[in-house]
Amino acid sequence: MKTVQDYITSDLLNWLHDNNFKHRQAQIQTDKGTLNNLYNDKFCLKIYDRLGHGFGVTINVADKYDESIFDNDSFNLHWAFEYFKIKQTASFDSRTVNQYEQNLPNLMSDIKNIIPRLNQLTFLEWGSMKEWIALEARKHMENKILFTENQKFNQWWLWLILLGSNALVAYGVIIQVVFNKQFGDKPSGNVELLLVFALTLLITFSLYILRLETVIKTDGIYVKFFPFHGSFRRYPWENIQKSYVRKYSPIGEYGGWGLRGLGKNKALNVSGNQGLQLELEGNKRLLIGTRKPEEIIEVLRKIGKQ
């Protein structure tokens, strides 16, 4: 398998020299991957080759030569392409071996395309670019999705009861309404039997379309319990006094699953006994059921909201 190091050829080194650049591979100890630095006295391109998740390359910009792993980096190189309105051809989104190998030539082409542009910037222009990047990065982060979860009622015992009930009532409708035979020892009238059949179908359909959607973004927590909620309810971080994952008793605390609770203590859940607890202003509490407690804990920890 070819890596970034295979593309650092004598031709590339000569090109770098002509553009007043040097190359050095960082002396770091890692299980896989390398850090290659392309640098001059103005800035340094830190090429992280397979040092993240899967097979991929990340290029960050530092103000000077630096061999640390992701420390002292000013910005990701893709922002420079955005600033100059240049198309970046290399992509490592899937982090697969095939995409990695196919995009290494594009990566070298991108580097040769952007270095002359960065080299031409004056000290003031470099500062202006960094201010623009900081502003755009902040805009990008303002509404970034950090976590999503879609849940439905999928308990096997619940659907066994519902489907069994539907089958039994449907059988009764066929026997009594279609074939005009008595269904049961104390049969109901045809109208009553059809109404019961319609009711069981309605309950089954309602539970089938019910879904609990949870989204955590950089500006707050969004939740929707369809069809009770037509749109997402937003809880901004400034209105959330505490947020944490906890184990709870669905029946003991809320009387079951669904849209539960009264007054200031409510819950939205469909299964399980793990939930994201929100303590809101005015002593209000909202518990949102989850099947991904570990992921939520990690997200809350990363953004300092736990």
C-alpha positions in Angstrom: 0.0 0.0 0.0 1.3 3.4 -0.9 1.4 6.2 1.7 2.1 9.9 1.7 5.8 9.1 2.1 5.8 7.4 -1.3 4.8 10.7 -2.9 7.5 12.8 -1.3 9.8 12.2 -4.3 12.8 14.1 -5.5 10.6 16.0 -7.9 8.4 17.2 -5.1 11.4 18.1 -2.9 12.9 20.2 -5.8 9.5 21.9 -6.2 9.4 22.7 -2.5 13.0 24.1 -2.7 12.0 26.3 -5.6 9.1 27.7 -3.5 11.4 28.2 -0.5 10.0 25.2 1.4 11.6 22.4 3.3 10.4 18.9 4.2 11.0 16.9 7.4 9.3 13.8 8.8 8.6 14.2 12.5 10.4 11.9 14.9 7.3 10.6 16.7 6.5 7.2 18.0 3.1 5.9 16.8 1.6 2.5 16.1 0.8 3.6 12.6 1.0 6.7 10.4 3.4 9.5 10.2 3.6 13.3 10.5 5.3 15.1 7.6 6.0 18.8 7.9 6.4 21.2 4.9 7.6 24.5 6.2 9.4 27.8 5.8 9.9 30.8 8.0 6.3 31.9 7.6 4.2 28.8 8.3 4.2 25.0 8.4 1.9 22.4 6.8 1.5 19.5 9.2 0.5 16.4 7.2 -1.1 13.8 9.5 -0.9 10.6 7.5 -3.2 7.8 9.0 -3.0 9.4 12.5 -6.8 9.7 12.9 -9.6 7.2 12.6 -9.2 4.8 9.7 -7.2 5.6 6.5 -7.1 9.3 5.8 -4.9 12.4 5.7 -5.5 15.6 7.6 -3.4 18.8 6.9 -3.3 21.5 9.5 -1.5 24.8 9.4 0.8 25.9 12.2 2.7 29.2 12.6 6.1 27.5 12.7 7.7 24.0 12.5 6.1 21.8 15.1 6.3 18.0 15.7 3.4 17.8 18.3 0.3 15.8 17.4 -2.5 18.3 16.8 -1.0 20.7 19.4 -0.2 24.3 18.3 -2.2 23.9 15.0 -3.9 27.2 13.9 -6.5 25.9 11.4 -7.2 23.1 8.9 -5.9 23.6 5.4 -9.4 23.2 3.8 -10.2 26.7 5.2 -7.4 28.2 3.1 -9.0 26.6 0.0 -12.3 28.2 1.1 -10.6 31.6 1.6 -9.0 31.6 -1.9 -12.2 30.0 -3.4 -10.1 27.1 -4.8 -11.6 23.6 -5.2 -10.0 21.0 -3.0 -9.7 17.7 -5.0 -8.6 15.2 -2.3 -11.2 13.7 0.0 -10.8 11.1 2.7 -14.3 11.2 4.1 -14.9 7.4 4.0 -11.6 6.6 5.6 -11.2 3.4 3.5 -8.0 2.0 1.9 -9.3 2.4 -1.6 -10.3 6.1 -1.2 -7.0 6.7 0.6 -4.8 5.4 -2.2 -6.9 7.0 -4.9 -6.7 10.4 -3.4 -3.0 10.6 -2.5 -2.1 12.0 -6.0 -5.0 14.6 -5.6 -3.5 15.5 -2.2 -0.1 16.3 -3.7 -1.8 18.4 -6.4 -3.8 20.3 -3.8 -0.6 21.0 -1.9 1.2 22.4 -5.0 -1.9 24.5 -5.6 -2.2 26.1 -2.2 1.4 26.7 -1.1 2.1 29.5 -3.7 -1.1 31.3 -2.7 -0.2 31.2 1.0 3.4 32.2 0.3 2.2 35.4 -1.4 0.4 36.7 1.6 1.9 39.6 3.5 2.0 39.6 7.3 -1.2 41.7 7.4 -2.9 39.6 4.8 -2.1 36.4 6.7 -3.7 37.9 9.8 -6.8 38.9 7.9 -7.1 35.4 6.5 -6.8 33.9 10.0 -9.5 36.3 11.3 -11.8 35.2 8.4 -11.2 31.6 9.1 -11.9 32.0 12.8 -15.2 33.7 12.0 -16.3 31.1 9.4 -15.3 28.2 11.7 -17.3 29.7 14.5 -20.4 30.1 12.2 -19.9 26.5 11.1 -19.9 25.3 14.8 -22.9 27.3 15.9 -25.4 24.8 14.7 -23.3 21.7 14.3 -25.0 18.4 15.0 -23.2 16.4 17.6 -25.6 13.5 18.2 -28.8 12.1 16.7 -31.0 9.3 17.8 -34.3 8.0 16.4 -36.3 5.5 18.5 -39.5 3.6 18.0 -41.6 1.1 20.0 -39.8 -2.1 19.1 -40.4 -4.4 22.1 -41.1 -7.9 20.8 -43.7 -8.6 23.5 -45.7 -5.5 22.7 -45.9 -6.3 19.0 -46.7 -9.9 19.8 -49.7 -8.7 21.8 -50.8 -6.2 19.2 -50.5 -8.5 16.2 -52.2 -11.3 18.1 -55.1 -9.1 19.1 -55.4 -7.8 15.5 -55.4 -11.4 14.2 -58.0 -12.6 16.7 -60.4 -9.7 16.0 -59.9 -10.0 12.2 -60.7 -13.7 12.5 -63.9 -12.8 14.3 -64.9 -10.3 11.7 -64.4 -12.9 8.9 -66.4 -15.5 10.8 -69.3 -13.3 12.0 -69.6 -10.6 9.4 -68.4 -12.3 6.2 -69.7 -15.9 6.8 -72.6 -14.9 9.2 -71.6 -17.3 11.9 -71.5 -16.7 15.6 -68.1 -15.7 17.0 -67.6 -16.6 20.7 -70.1 -17.7 23.4 -71.5 -14.2 23.9 -71.0 -12.5 20.5 -71.2 -8.8 20.0 -73.2 -7.2 17.2 -71.5 -6.8 13.8 -71.2 -3.0 14.3 -69.5 -3.4 17.7 -67.1 -6.0 16.3 -66.2 -3.8 13.4 -65.6 -0.9 15.8 -63.3 -3.1 18.0 -61.4 -4.1 14.8 -61.0 -0.5 13.7 -59.8 0.5 17.2 -57.2 -2.3 17.4 -55.9 -1.3 13.9 -55.8 2.4 15.0 -53.8 1.6 18.2 -51.4 -0.6 16.2 -50.9 2.0 13.5 -50.4 4.8 16.1 -47.7 2.8 17.9 -46.0 2.0 14.5 -45.7 5.7 13.5 -44.7 6.9 17.0 -41.0 7.9 17.0 -38.8 9.8 19.5 -36.1 11.9 17.8 -33.3 13.5 19.8 -30.7 15.8 18.4 -27.8 17.5 20.3 -26.3 20.5 18.7 -23.8 23.1 19.7 -26.7 25.5 20.5 -28.9 23.1 22.5 -30.9 20.0 22.6 -33.8 19.3 20.2 -36.5 16.7 20.7 -39.6 15.6 18.8 -42.1 12.9 19.8 -44.1 12.4 16.5 -47.1 12.7 16.1 -47.6 14.6 19.4 -45.0 17.2 18.3 -45.2 18.5 14.8 -41.7 20.1 15.0 -38.7 19.9 17.2 -38.8 21.4 20.7 -35.5 23.3 21.3 -33.9 23.6 24.7 -31.0 26.1 24.5 -28.0 25.4 26.7 -28.6 28.7 28.5 -32.0 27.4 29.7 -30.5 24.0 30.9 -29.2 24.1 34.4 -28.0 20.5 34.4 -27.8 17.7 31.8 -26.7 14.2 32.6 -27.5 10.5 31.8 -29.1 8.5 34.5 -30.9 5.1 35.1 -34.5 5.4 36.0 -37.6 3.3 36.6 -40.1 3.9 33.7 -43.1 2.4 35.6 -42.1 3.4 39.1 -41.3 7.1 38.2 -43.5 7.8 35.2 -46.1 5.0 35.0 -44.7 3.5 31.8 -43.4 4.7 28.4 -44.6 7.3 26.0 -45.5 11.0 26.7 -45.4 10.8 30.5 -45.5 12.9 33.6 -47.5 15.8 34.9 -46.6 19.4 35.9 -42.9 20.2 36.0 -41.6 16.6 35.8 -42.1 15.0 32.4 -40.6 12.2 30.3 -40.4 11.2 26.7 -39.5 7.5 26.2 -40.2 4.4 24.2 -38.2 1.7 25.9 -35.4 0.9 28.3 -34.4 2.5 31.6 -31.7 4.9 30.5 -32.4 8.6 29.9 -30.9 12.1 29.3 -32.1 14.1 32.3 -32.5 17.9 31.7 -33.0 20.2 34.7 -34.5 23.4 33.3 -35.3 26.8 34.6 -38.3 27.1 37.0 -37.6 23.7 38.6 -38.8 21.9 35.5 -37.4 18.5 34.6 -37.5 16.6 31.3 -36.2 13.1 30.9 -35.5 11.9 27.3 -35.2 8.1 26.9 -32.1 6.8 25.1 -30.6 3.6 23.8 -27.2 5.3 23.4 -26.3 6.5 26.9 -22.5 6.1 26.4 -22.6 8.3 23.2 -24.5 11.0 25.0 -22.1 11.0 27.9 -19.2 11.4 25.6 -20.8 14.3 23.7 -21.7 16.1 26.9 -18.2 15.6 28.2 -16.6 17.0 25.1 -18.6 20.2 25.1 -18.4 20.6 28.8 -22.1 20.2 29.5 -22.1 17.4 32.0 
